Amino acid sequence: MTDPSRRAAVVVSLAITLSRAVALGDEVAARVVHEALGRLLGLPVAPDVDDLGNPREFGDVHR
């Protein structure tokens, strides 16, 4: 089991990184960091779909 304080430090770091990615408009980085945060927090992983429910192709970014 990981020490909760160490895990919390990683979550804080990822939250900051997510905020930076969003501020810079980097949707791919934001998506990756968001998924990592969810996994660390034990949340279910959502399928990789676009806003209309269509599967995304690798590297496909919708603006």
N, C-alpha and C positions, 0 to 999 in steps of 0.2 A: 504494500500500500504506500502511495506517495504521501509525504508530509503535506497536510492541508495548507500550511503557510507557503510552501514552495509552489504548490499548485496554484494558489491564489496569486502569487507573484507572476506566474506565467500567464494567467488569465488577464491580469492587469496589463501586462506587456502586449498581449494580443489585442486587447481592447483599444489601446493607444494606436497600434498598427492599423487596426480596422478604421479608426477615425481618420488617420492620415490617408489611407487608401481612398476613402470616400471623398475627403477634401480635395484630393488630387484627381478625382474622377476615374480612378483605376478600378473598373468593375471586376476584372478578373481577380486581382489581388484581394479586393473586398470579399468576393465570393469564397475564395480559398480560406481566408482568415476567419470568416464567419463560420464556415464548416468546421474548422479546427476548434473554435470556441465551443460550438455545439457538442463536439465529440468529447472535449475535456469536461464539459458540464454534464455529460451523460444524456444529452438530448438525442432523440431519434434523427437520423440523417434523412433529409428530404431527397426525393429523386431529382436528378438533374434535368429539369424541364424549364421551358421559357414561360412567359406570362400567359400564354394561351394553352399551356399544358402539353406542348409538343416537345419531344426529346431534343436536347441540344446536341449539336455536333461538336466534336473536340475543337476548342478554340473559337467557337461561335459566340460572339458577344453582340447583344442587341442594345441599341441606343434609342 
